[in-house]
């Protein structure tokens, strides 16, 4: 005999995953952000492959629409991840120094 509905169990797991994910993401130090983004991009690329397989193997129109939506959202995630990673890496580049101004009073003939 089941005392708790599977829907309630899944909802509890979902809420706990949100809570844990929030605290994990907000405690990451800035130095670890770029390597973690690279790993996240790799995971999202795997999600794209899985979504394409799921979309190709479904027989219902709703399944195909959901598969295409999953591929689109994962692609946006990968693209955004690469933009954020590039922006973070640009923060660590050395800035070019401006050229020293020429001394006045020395005129060339």
MMTF fields as JSON, N, C-alpha, C and O atoms, coordinates in Angstrom:
{
  "mmtfVersion": "1.0.0",
  "mmtfProducer": "UNKNOWN",
  "numBonds": 435,
  "numAtoms": 436,
  "numGroups": 109,
  "numChains": 1,
  "numModels": 1,
  "chainsPerModel": [1],
  "groupsPerChain": [109],
  "chainIdList": ["A"],
  "bondAtomList": [4, 2, 8, 6, 12, 10, 16, 14, 20, 18, 24, 22, 28, 26, 32, 30, 36, 34, 40, 38, 44, 42, 48, 46, 52, 50, 56, 54, 60, 58, 64, 62, 68, 66, 72, 70, 76, 74, 80, 78, 84, 82, 88, 86, 92, 90, 96, 94, 100, 98, 104, 102, 108, 106, 112, 110, 116, 114, 120, 118, 124, 122, 128, 126, 132, 130, 136, 134, 140, 138, 144, 142, 148, 146, 152, 150, 156, 154, 160, 158, 164, 162, 168, 166, 172, 170, 176, 174, 180, 178, 184, 182, 188, 186, 192, 190, 196, 194, 200, 198, 204, 202, 208, 206, 212, 210, 216, 214, 220, 218, 224, 222, 228, 226, 232, 230, 236, 234, 240, 238, 244, 242, 248, 246, 252, 250, 256, 254, 260, 258, 264, 262, 268, 266, 272, 270, 276, 274, 280, 278, 284, 282, 288, 286, 292, 290, 296, 294, 300, 298, 304, 302, 308, 306, 312, 310, 316, 314, 320, 318, 324, 322, 328, 326, 332, 330, 336, 334, 340, 338, 344, 342, 348, 346, 352, 350, 356, 354, 360, 358, 364, 362, 368, 366, 372, 370, 376, 374, 380, 378, 384, 382, 388, 386, 392, 390, 396, 394, 400, 398, 404, 402, 408, 406, 412, 410, 416, 414, 420, 418, 424, 422, 428, 426, 432, 430],
  "bondOrderList": [1, 1, 1, 1, 1, 1, 1, 1, 1, 1, 1, 1, 1, 1, 1, 1, 1, 1, 1, 1, 1, 1, 1, 1, 1, 1, 1, 1, 1, 1, 1, 1, 1, 1, 1, 1, 1, 1, 1, 1, 1, 1, 1, 1, 1, 1, 1, 1, 1, 1, 1, 1, 1, 1, 1, 1, 1, 1, 1, 1, 1, 1, 1, 1, 1, 1, 1, 1, 1, 1, 1, 1, 1, 1, 1, 1, 1, 1, 1, 1, 1, 1, 1, 1, 1, 1, 1, 1, 1, 1, 1, 1, 1, 1, 1, 1, 1, 1, 1, 1, 1, 1, 1, 1, 1, 1, 1, 1],
  "groupList": [{"groupName": "UNK", "atomNameList": ["N", "CA", "C", "O"], "elementList": ["N", "C", "C", "O"], "formalChargeList": [0, 0, 0, 0], "bondAtomList": [1, 0, 2, 1, 3, 2], "bondOrderList": [1, 1, 2], "singleLetterCode": "X", "chemCompType": "L-PEPTIDE LINKING"}],
  "groupTypeList": [0, 0, 0, 0, 0, 0, 0, 0, 0, 0, 0, 0, 0, 0, 0, 0, 0, 0, 0, 0, 0, 0, 0, 0, 0, 0, 0, 0, 0, 0, 0, 0, 0, 0, 0, 0, 0, 0, 0, 0, 0, 0, 0, 0, 0, 0, 0, 0, 0, 0, 0, 0, 0, 0, 0, 0, 0, 0, 0, 0, 0, 0, 0, 0, 0, 0, 0, 0, 0, 0, 0, 0, 0, 0, 0, 0, 0, 0, 0, 0, 0, 0, 0, 0, 0, 0, 0, 0, 0, 0, 0, 0, 0, 0, 0, 0, 0, 0, 0, 0, 0, 0, 0, 0, 0, 0, 0, 0, 0],
  "groupIdList": [1, 2, 3, 4, 5, 6, 7, 8, 9, 10, 11, 12, 13, 14, 15, 16, 17, 18, 19, 20, 21, 22, 23, 24, 25, 26, 27, 28, 29, 30, 31, 32, 33, 34, 35, 36, 37, 38, 39, 40, 41, 42, 43, 44, 45, 46, 47, 48, 49, 50, 51, 52, 53, 54, 55, 56, 57, 58, 59, 60, 61, 62, 63, 64, 65, 66, 67, 68, 69, 70, 71, 72, 73, 74, 75, 76, 77, 78, 79, 80, 81, 82, 83, 84, 85, 86, 87, 88, 89, 90, 91, 92, 93, 94, 95, 96, 97, 98, 99, 100, 101, 102, 103, 104, 105, 106, 107, 108, 109],
  "secStructList": [7, 7, 1, 1, 7, 2, 2, 2, 2, 2, 2, 2, 2, 2, 2, 2, 2, 2, 2, 2, 2, 2, 2, 2, 2, 2, 6, 7, 7, 2, 2, 2, 2, 2, 2, 2, 2, 2, 2, 2, 2, 2, 2, 2, 2, 2, 2, 2, 2, 2, 2, 2, 2, 2, 2, 2, 2, 7, 7, 1, 2, 2, 2, 2, 2, 2, 2, 2, 2, 2, 2, 2, 2, 2, 2, 2, 2, 2, 2, 2, 2, 2, 2, 2, 2, 2, 2, 2, 2, 2, 2, 6, 1, 7, 7, 7, 7, 7, 7, 7, 7, 7, 7, 6, 6, 7, 7, 7, 7],
  "xCoordList": [0.835, 0.0, 0.887, 1.793, 0.606, 1.388, 0.699, -0.481, 1.45, 0.87, 1.029, 0.213, 2.085, 2.344, 2.234, 2.788, 1.52, 1.342, 2.689, 3.518, 2.906, 4.151, 4.3, 5.421, 3.204, 3.267, 3.846, 4.671, 3.414, 3.932, 5.423, 6.209, 5.804, 7.215, 8.065, 9.123, 7.603, 8.342, 8.404, 9.423, 7.339, 7.335, 8.328, 9.01, 8.41, 9.371, 10.804, 11.643, 11.074, 12.414, 12.745, 13.871, 11.775, 11.986, 12.312, 13.234, 11.57, 11.803, 13.162, 13.881, 13.521, 14.833, 15.966, 17.01, 15.777, 16.796, 16.986, 18.113, 15.893, 15.996, 16.759, 17.636, 16.44, 17.092, 18.596, 19.412, 18.944, 20.357, 21.088, 22.203, 20.479, 21.11, 21.363, 22.414, 20.417, 20.585, 21.787, 22.617, 21.882, 22.985, 24.336, 25.364, 24.338, 25.591, 26.092, 27.279, 25.187, 25.593, 26.071, 27.066, 25.41, 25.766, 26.972, 27.449, 27.484, 28.682, 29.943, 31.016, 29.826, 30.999, 31.849, 31.337, 33.137, 34.039, 34.251, 34.158, 34.531, 34.723, 35.857, 35.806, 36.866, 37.988, 37.558, 38.16, 36.536, 36.066, 34.974, 34.553, 34.516, 33.379, 33.677, 32.873, 34.809, 35.112, 35.265, 34.699, 36.006, 36.069, 34.711, 34.41, 33.899, 32.577, 31.682, 30.867, 31.826, 31.039, 31.442, 30.594, 32.726, 33.181, 32.566, 32.159, 32.501, 31.886, 30.397, 29.839, 29.753, 28.321, 28.038, 27.042, 28.901, 28.727, 28.843, 28.096, 29.762, 29.911, 28.669, 28.212, 28.126, 26.91, 25.743, 24.949, 25.639, 24.552, 24.693, 23.69, 25.911, 26.109, 25.615, 25.049, 25.823, 25.315, 23.795, 23.153, 23.213, 21.75, 21.196, 20.131, 21.904, 21.445, 21.389, 20.418, 22.418, 22.442, 21.287, 20.599, 21.078, 19.971, 18.62, 17.721, 18.463, 17.19, 16.935, 15.796, 17.993, 17.818, 17.412, 16.555, 18.035, 17.654, 16.211, 15.46, 15.83, 14.463, 13.455, 12.395, 13.78, 12.868, 12.748, 11.672, 13.836, 13.815, 13.071, 12.47, 13.109, 12.524, 11.061, 10.426, 10.51, 9.105, 8.198, 8.594, 6.983, 6.019, 4.898, 4.211, 4.697, 3.597, 4.075, 5.247, 3.186, 3.569, 3.98, 4.891, 3.32, 3.688, 5.115, 5.865, 5.49, 6.845, 7.88, 8.942, 7.567, 8.506, 8.636, 9.735, 7.521, 7.566, 8.38, 9.196, 8.168, 8.917, 10.405, 11.256, 10.721, 12.121, 12.797, 13.936, 12.101, 12.654, 12.833, 13.826, 11.869, 11.979, 13.175, 13.897, 13.378, 14.523, 15.842, 16.784, 15.919, 17.13, 17.37, 18.501, 16.315, 16.466, 16.923, 17.816, 16.32, 16.704, 18.127, 18.859, 18.521, 19.892, 20.892, 21.981, 20.534, 21.424, 21.599, 22.703, 20.512, 20.609, 21.502, 22.29, 21.382, 22.209, 23.693, 24.534, 24.013, 25.41, 25.945, 27.041, 25.178, 25.613, 25.826, 26.839, 24.876, 25.017, 26.188, 26.885, 26.409, 27.543, 28.873, 29.782, 28.995, 30.234, 30.429, 31.554, 29.341, 29.461, 29.919, 30.79, 29.33, 29.71, 31.156, 31.897, 31.561, 32.926, 33.918, 34.954, 33.612, 34.509, 34.606, 35.686, 33.488, 33.5, 34.324, 35.056, 34.207, 35.003, 36.492, 37.312, 36.846, 38.258, 38.832, 40.012, 38.024, 38.505, 38.813, 39.618, 38.196, 38.471, 39.89, 40.464, 40.452, 41.771, 42.895, 44.066, 42.574, 43.602, 44.234, 43.585, 45.522, 46.21, 45.766, 45.616, 45.562, 45.159, 46.398, 47.456, 46.253, 47.365, 47.572, 46.619, 48.828, 49.148, 49.115, 49.474, 48.676, 48.647, 50.073, 50.903, 50.346, 51.674, 51.928, 51.021, 53.162, 53.517, 53.387, 53.752, 52.868, 52.728, 54.109, 55.056, 54.19, 55.467, 55.792, 54.906, 57.076, 57.526, 57.315, 57.616, 56.798, 56.576, 57.849, 58.68, 57.984, 59.139, 60.181, 61.077, 60.083, 61.046, 60.371, 59.527, 60.745, 60.133, 61.091, 62.292, 60.58, 61.404, 61.524, 60.535, 62.718, 62.874, 62.193, 62.242],
  "yCoordList": [-1.172, 0.0, 1.245, 1.386, 2.127, 3.338, 4.469, 4.74, 5.131, 6.21, 7.564, 8.464, 7.71, 8.984, 8.775, 7.828, 9.662, 9.595, 9.801, 10.582, 9.107, 9.325, 10.771, 11.259, 11.446, 12.851, 13.707, 14.586, 13.451, 14.206, 13.907, 14.815, 12.654, 12.275, 12.989, 13.532, 12.987, 13.668, 15.174, 15.8, 15.76, 17.186, 17.527, 18.549, 16.681, 16.892, 16.819, 17.652, 15.836, 15.693, 16.911, 17.408, 17.387, 18.559, 19.803, 20.546, 20.028, 21.193, 21.083, 22.077, 19.908, 19.725, 19.933, 20.481, 19.504, 19.708, 21.195, 21.65, 21.953, 23.4, 24.027, 24.863, 23.636, 24.194, 23.904, 24.804, 22.651, 22.262, 22.929, 23.421, 22.951, 23.585, 25.06, 25.573, 25.745, 27.172, 27.4, 28.266, 26.635, 26.831, 26.407, 27.003, 25.403, 24.973, 26.032, 26.354, 26.573, 27.547, 28.843, 29.41, 29.322, 30.608, 30.544, 31.588, 29.347, 29.258, 28.983, 28.785, 28.967, 28.737, 30.007, 31.107, 29.84, 30.99, 31.41, 30.572, 32.676, 33.132, 32.405, 32.261, 31.953, 31.26, 29.918, 29.443, 29.316, 28.021, 28.152, 27.155, 29.363, 29.537, 29.052, 28.318, 29.442, 29.09, 27.584, 27.057, 26.858, 25.405, 24.723, 23.768, 25.205, 24.606, 24.889, 24.047, 26.065, 26.377, 25.473, 25.069, 25.153, 24.26, 22.871, 22.243, 22.401, 21.094, 21.146, 20.201, 22.23, 22.38, 22.39, 21.82, 23.028, 23.023, 21.603, 21.225, 20.83, 19.442, 18.622, 17.816, 18.825, 18.102, 18.51, 17.666, 19.806, 20.27, 19.696, 19.427, 19.51, 18.89, 17.444, 16.972, 16.752, 15.378, 15.392, 14.504, 16.398, 16.529, 16.743, 16.222, 17.503, 17.714, 16.387, 16.108, 15.578, 14.274, 13.398, 12.764, 13.366, 12.579, 13.088, 12.294, 14.401, 14.974, 14.654, 14.404, 14.662, 14.309, 12.848, 12.506, 11.987, 10.569, 10.372, 9.61, 11.054, 10.933, 11.456, 10.859, 12.571, 13.131, 12.205, 12.078, 11.57, 10.696, 9.388, 8.818, 8.915, 7.608, 7.673, 6.627, 8.856, 8.943, 8.763, 8.986, 8.359, 8.126, 9.149, 9.314, 9.835, 10.794, 12.191, 12.522, 12.996, 14.374, 15.184, 16.008, 14.955, 15.67, 15.318, 16.19, 14.054, 13.631, 14.301, 14.707, 14.417, 15.072, 16.561, 17.113, 17.205, 18.627, 18.823, 19.741, 17.977, 18.084, 17.812, 18.456, 16.869, 16.588, 17.761, 18.098, 18.385, 19.556, 20.711, 21.437, 20.873, 21.914, 21.649, 22.575, 20.387, 20.041, 20.322, 20.814, 20.02, 20.304, 21.813, 22.267, 22.588, 24.046, 24.646, 25.493, 24.213, 24.762, 24.367, 25.178, 23.147, 22.724, 23.488, 23.826, 23.763, 24.527, 25.957, 26.501, 26.559, 27.901, 27.864, 28.782, 26.814, 26.672, 26.562, 27.192, 25.775, 25.627, 26.959, 27.379, 27.618, 28.885, 29.939, 30.639, 30.051, 31.006, 30.67, 31.565, 29.392, 28.974, 29.365, 29.801, 29.21, 29.609, 31.124, 31.602, 31.877, 33.337, 33.758, 34.617, 33.152, 33.492, 33.084, 33.825, 31.917, 31.455, 32.393, 32.723, 32.824, 33.744, 35.073, 35.651, 35.539, 36.802, 36.677, 37.599, 35.547, 35.341, 35.276, 35.84, 34.604, 34.502, 35.849, 36.109, 36.71, 38.043, 38.883, 39.811, 38.578, 39.329, 39.063, 39.9, 37.916, 37.549, 37.967, 37.806, 38.498, 38.939, 40.226, 41.057, 40.362, 41.598, 42.705, 42.509, 43.849, 45.001, 45.641, 45.691, 46.13, 46.786, 48.163, 48.893, 48.498, 49.823, 50.841, 50.558, 52.024, 53.094, 53.573, 53.569, 53.985, 54.489, 55.808, 56.621, 56.0, 57.234, 58.407, 58.294, 59.537, 60.694, 61.222, 61.19, 61.709, 62.234, 63.533, 64.319, 63.74, 64.969, 66.147, 66.073, 67.238, 68.426, 69.257, 69.198, 70.002, 70.859, 70.268, 70.98, 69.005, 68.426, 68.347, 67.484, 69.241, 69.254, 68.682, 68.952, 67.918, 67.306, 68.273, 68.914, 68.407, 69.342, 68.893, 69.581],
  "zCoordList": [0.0, 0.0, 0.0, 0.821, -0.927, -1.039, -0.303, -0.521, 0.578, 1.361, 0.679, 0.879, -0.128, -0.8, -2.306, -2.864, -2.93, -4.377, -5.082, -4.616, -6.198, -6.955, -7.431, -7.577, -7.67, -8.094, -6.976, -7.225, -5.748, -4.609, -4.413, -4.141, -4.55, -4.419, -5.469, -5.15, -6.718, -7.785, -7.553, -7.846, -7.036, -6.737, -5.628, -5.699, -4.612, -3.523, -4.058, -3.713, -4.889, -5.478, -6.336, -6.303, -7.096, -7.95, -7.123, -7.458, -6.06, -5.202, -4.509, -4.414, -4.029, -3.407, -4.411, -4.055, -5.656, -6.69, -6.97, -7.164, -6.991, -7.184, -6.028, -6.246, -4.816, -3.625, -3.625, -3.427, -3.847, -3.849, -5.013, -4.839, -6.191, -7.352, -7.132, -7.515, -6.524, -6.241, -5.333, -5.607, -4.266, -3.328, -3.911, -3.589, -4.746, -5.371, -6.347, -6.361, -7.163, -8.173, -7.528, -7.979, -6.507, -5.918, -4.992, -4.546, -4.688, -3.845, -4.661, -4.09, -5.994, -6.847, -6.869, -7.08, -6.652, -6.701, -8.156, -9.052, -8.405, -9.788, -10.519, -11.74, -9.794, -10.45, -11.042, -12.005, -10.478, -10.977, -12.023, -12.61, -12.26, -13.161, -14.57, -15.145, -15.139, -16.524, -16.727, -17.685, -15.87, -16.075, -15.92, -16.636, -14.996, -14.831, -16.031, -16.409, -16.63, -17.829, -18.985, -19.781, -19.085, -20.152, -19.983, -20.961, -18.756, -18.495, -18.781, -19.338, -18.41, -18.666, -20.162, -20.607, -20.938, -22.393, -22.949, -23.852, -22.419, -22.88, -22.54, -23.351, -21.348, -20.959, -21.854, -22.269, -22.15, -23.018, -24.427, -25.089, -24.882, -26.196, -26.184, -27.17, -25.086, -24.962, -24.93, -25.49, -24.277, -24.23, -25.633, -25.961, -26.464, -27.843, -28.591, -29.294, -28.442, -29.129, -28.633, -29.433, -27.324, -26.768, -27.228, -27.505, -27.313, -27.76, -29.23, -29.625, -30.037, -31.45, -31.588, -32.402, -30.783, -30.834, -30.371, -30.979, -29.305, -28.796, -29.811, -29.998, -30.469, -31.463, -32.674, -33.258, -33.04, -34.218, -33.95, -34.86, -32.711, -32.413, -31.982, -31.842, -31.768, -31.36, -32.558, -33.702, -32.275, -33.353, -33.342, -34.35, -32.236, -32.152, -32.536, -32.353, -33.057, -33.388, -32.147, -32.223, -31.02, -29.797, -29.379, -28.941, -29.511, -29.179, -30.061, -29.589, -31.35, -32.269, -31.941, -31.982, -31.617, -31.264, -29.99, -29.912, -29.003, -27.75, -27.989, -27.376, -28.869, -29.195, -29.879, -29.558, -30.821, -31.506, -30.52, -30.577, -29.619, -28.593, -27.68, -27.311, -27.32, -26.474, -27.188, -26.568, -28.469, -29.24, -29.303, -29.135, -29.542, -29.634, -28.307, -28.285, -27.208, -25.91, -25.524, -24.957, -25.821, -25.52, -26.387, -25.921, -27.641, -28.516, -28.001, -28.031, -27.531, -26.946, -25.714, -25.487, -24.926, -23.726, -24.085, -23.444, -25.094, -25.518, -26.051, -25.682, -26.911, -27.492, -26.406, -26.406, -25.49, -24.388, -23.489, -23.011, -23.258, -22.432, -23.046, -22.339, -24.365, -25.018, -24.98, -24.84, -25.104, -25.005, -23.62, -23.481, -22.595, -21.221, -20.95, -20.304, -21.436, -21.231, -21.913, -21.335, -23.133, -23.831, -23.079, -22.958, -22.585, -21.834, -20.55, -20.189, -19.867, -18.655, -18.987, -18.262, -20.064, -20.438, -20.844, -20.606, -21.453, -21.818, -20.587, -20.661, -19.473, -18.251, -17.743, -17.045, -18.085, -17.601, -18.545, -18.202, -19.719, -20.654, -20.145, -19.511, -20.444, -20.074, -21.006, -22.212, -20.433, -21.229, -21.836, -21.209, -23.061, -23.736, -23.133, -22.858, -22.936, -22.403, -23.526, -24.668, -23.166, -24.163, -24.402, -23.492, -25.635, -25.993, -25.264, -25.09, -24.848, -24.13, -25.088, -26.258, -24.603, -25.503, -25.894, -25.108, -27.138, -27.65, -26.934, -26.598, -26.71, -26.049, -26.965, -28.156, -26.422, -27.222, -27.27, -26.364, -28.302, -28.439, -29.372, -29.824, -29.661, -30.592, -31.946, -32.185, -32.815, -34.136, -35.155, -35.11, -36.045, -37.074, -38.241, -38.595, -38.864, -39.992, -41.22, -42.239]
}
